[in-house]
Amino acid sequence: MGFGSYDESEQEKQETNNDDDHEAVNVHENDHQGEVQFESEASTDDLVSRLGEMKDDDE
């Protein structure tokens, strides 16, 4: 057989493996509900000022 040729008989009886033994993926299995809290010594003004400095550094 030349390049790109194939045996058509191979195309007729293809087996597919559709095992039902596999479980579906549950994307919500590890969802968590709640809140995150943290304490900081810095004031809101300090944090906003630092954010401004970080933005200036990017430029």
N, C-alpha and C positions, 0 to 999 in steps of 0.2 A: 504494500500500500504506500502511496505517496504521502507527502506532507499534507495534513488537513483531512485525510481520508479516515473513515472509521467504519467499523462493521455495524451495519444497521441492526443486526440480530442482537447486539449487546444493548441496544436502546429499547428493545421491546419488553424485556422482563427485568425491570429494575425493582429491587426490593427497597422498601422504606422501613425504617425502624421507628415506629410510633409507640414506644413503650409507655404504658400508663403508670409505670412504677415510679416515675419521677414526680416529685412534688413541685407544685408551682412556687415561684418565688413570691414571698409575701413582703412587699416593700414597706408595709406599715408595722412589721414585727417589732421593730425597735424604736417606734415613735415614743417620745417622752413629752409629757405635758407638765408645765411648771414654770418657775421663774428663776432668774439668775440674780443674785444679789452680791454686791461687793462693797467693801468699805475702803475709802481712800482719805488720806490726810489732806489732799489737795482740794481747794475750793473750785467751784464751777468756773469762776473767772480765771483761775490758774490753768484749768484744763482747756478752756477756750483759747487762752493766750498761747498755750503749747501747740494746739491744733493749728493756729495761724502760723506759728513758726515752722511747723512741719510742711504746711502748704507752700510757704515761701522757699523752703529748701528744695522742693520739687521743681521750682522754676529756675 
